[in-house]
C-alpha cells in the first residue's frame, strides 16, 4: 500500500508507544546509516536521469525548490523550512500507515505524513509499504506548487467529510488516480505527476509509453466509481488538463450530492470502457493479461 486513505483499514487501532497522540514521530535523521543515504542517492539519481521530459514541470520545479539534489536522505527540519516558505506545508514522520481520520486531519492542516525508513538496496524496484523515498521524492515536490498544495488541503477536508458520509472507498479512488497515479496534459503531451509513478523507474516509462493501459480524460464521477489495483502497474490512467482544473473541480464541487448520485450505480471494473469516456488511449491490457494470479483490487 502507498500513502493514501486505506478503505481496508490496514492500520493500528492506536498510536505505537513511541508515537505522539497525532501519530507523529521524530524523523531521527542522525540515525540513518551511510548505506541508507547511499540507497536514497541511488534512487534519486536513477529517477532524475529519466524524468526530464516525462514528469510535470511542477514536479521538476519542486525538486529544485526543495533542493532535493543535496546528497543523502533529506532532513525534515531543513526541508520544512523551504516548504513552509513556499506553500505553508510541512512533512511529518509517522511509524507507518495511520488511521484515516488522522491522515485526513494532517492533510487538512497542510501536513504531509511520511514514513521515516528507507527500503533495502535489494528493494530498489518494488516495496509494498511506502518508504521515505516514495513519500518525500514522490509526493513532496508537488507540494511546492501552490495549486497542488491547495488541492491536497481541500482533499484532506473532503476526506473528513467522507468519513461522516461513509464514502471513503469512493474518495480514496480520487487520491489514487490523481495524487498517486495521475497524468497531466502539458505542452500538448502527457506528463506524469502522481507519486506512485514518479518514484517508480518502471512505471515512469510504462505510464507514458506502453500500449497496455487505458488513458482517459479525468471525470470526477467516473473516477469515484472506478476500481483500482494495488499490486502492479495501473490498467487505467486518468489525465487532468491542468492543475488549475483539478483544484477547481475539487473546491467547487459539493461532493455529498455526487456521492448520493453514484450510490446506486455499480462500480466500474478495472480496464472497462464506459459511455462518455474521453479516451486518449484504448489500451490493449496485454501487461495485465500476462500476469499470473488474481489482482488485488479496491
Secondary structure in CASP SS format (residue, H / E / C, confidence):
PFRMAT SS
TARGET T0000
AUTHOR 0000-0000-0000
METHOD secondary structure of the structure
MODEL  1
X C 1.00
X C 1.00
X C 1.00
X C 1.00
X C 1.00
X C 1.00
X C 1.00
X C 1.00
X C 1.00
X C 1.00
X C 1.00
X C 1.00
X C 1.00
X C 1.00
X C 1.00
X C 1.00
X C 1.00
X C 1.00
X C 1.00
X C 1.00
X C 1.00
X C 1.00
X C 1.00
X E 1.00
X E 1.00
X C 1.00
X C 1.00
X C 1.00
X H 1.00
X H 1.00
X H 1.00
X C 1.00
X C 1.00
X H 1.00
X H 1.00
X H 1.00
X H 1.00
X H 1.00
X H 1.00
X H 1.00
X H 1.00
X H 1.00
X H 1.00
X H 1.00
X H 1.00
X H 1.00
X H 1.00
X H 1.00
X H 1.00
X H 1.00
X H 1.00
X C 1.00
X C 1.00
X C 1.00
X E 1.00
X C 1.00
X H 1.00
X H 1.00
X H 1.00
X H 1.00
X H 1.00
X H 1.00
X H 1.00
X H 1.00
X H 1.00
X C 1.00
X C 1.00
X C 1.00
X C 1.00
X C 1.00
X C 1.00
X C 1.00
X C 1.00
X C 1.00
X C 1.00
X H 1.00
X H 1.00
X H 1.00
X H 1.00
X H 1.00
X H 1.00
X H 1.00
X H 1.00
X H 1.00
X H 1.00
X H 1.00
X H 1.00
X C 1.00
X C 1.00
X E 1.00
X E 1.00
X E 1.00
X E 1.00
X E 1.00
X C 1.00
X C 1.00
X C 1.00
X C 1.00
X C 1.00
X H 1.00
X H 1.00
X H 1.00
X H 1.00
X H 1.00
X H 1.00
X H 1.00
X H 1.00
X H 1.00
X C 1.00
X C 1.00
X E 1.00
X E 1.00
X E 1.00
X E 1.00
X E 1.00
X C 1.00
X C 1.00
X C 1.00
X C 1.00
X C 1.00
X H 1.00
X H 1.00
X H 1.00
X C 1.00
X C 1.00
X C 1.00
X C 1.00
X C 1.00
X C 1.00
X C 1.00
X C 1.00
X H 1.00
X H 1.00
X H 1.00
X H 1.00
X H 1.00
X H 1.00
X H 1.00
X H 1.00
X H 1.00
X H 1.00
X H 1.00
X H 1.00
X C 1.00
X C 1.00
X H 1.00
X H 1.00
X H 1.00
X H 1.00
X H 1.00
X H 1.00
X H 1.00
X H 1.00
X H 1.00
X H 1.00
X H 1.00
X H 1.00
X H 1.00
X H 1.00
X H 1.00
X H 1.00
X H 1.00
X H 1.00
X H 1.00
X H 1.00
X C 1.00
X C 1.00
X H 1.00
X H 1.00
X H 1.00
X H 1.00
X H 1.00
X H 1.00
X H 1.00
X H 1.00
X H 1.00
X H 1.00
X H 1.00
X H 1.00
X H 1.00
X C 1.00
X C 1.00
X E 1.00
X E 1.00
X E 1.00
X E 1.00
X C 1.00
X C 1.00
X E 1.00
X E 1.00
X E 1.00
X E 1.00
X C 1.00
X C 1.00
X H 1.00
X H 1.00
X H 1.00
X H 1.00
X C 1.00
X C 1.00
X H 1.00
X H 1.00
X H 1.00
X H 1.00
X H 1.00
X H 1.00
X H 1.00
X H 1.00
X H 1.00
X C 1.00
X C 1.00
X C 1.00
X C 1.00
X E 1.00
X E 1.00
X E 1.00
X E 1.00
X C 1.00
X C 1.00
X H 1.00
X H 1.00
X H 1.00
X H 1.00
X H 1.00
X H 1.00
X E 1.00
X C 1.00
X C 1.00
X E 1.00
X C 1.00
X C 1.00
X C 1.00
X C 1.00
X C 1.00
X C 1.00
X E 1.00
X E 1.00
X E 1.00
X E 1.00
X E 1.00
X C 1.00
X C 1.00
X H 1.00
X H 1.00
X H 1.00
X H 1.00
X H 1.00
X H 1.00
X H 1.00
X H 1.00
X H 1.00
X H 1.00
X C 1.00
X C 1.00
X H 1.00
X H 1.00
X H 1.00
X H 1.00
X H 1.00
X H 1.00
X H 1.00
X H 1.00
X C 1.00
X C 1.00
X C 1.00
X C 1.00
X C 1.00
X E 1.00
X C 1.00
X C 1.00
X C 1.00
X C 1.00
X C 1.00
X C 1.00
X C 1.00
X C 1.00
X C 1.00
X C 1.00
X E 1.00
X E 1.00
X E 1.00
X C 1.00
X C 1.00
X C 1.00
X C 1.00
X H 1.00
X H 1.00
X H 1.00
X H 1.00
X H 1.00
X C 1.00
X C 1.00
X C 1.00
X C 1.00
X C 1.00
X C 1.00
X E 1.00
X C 1.00
END
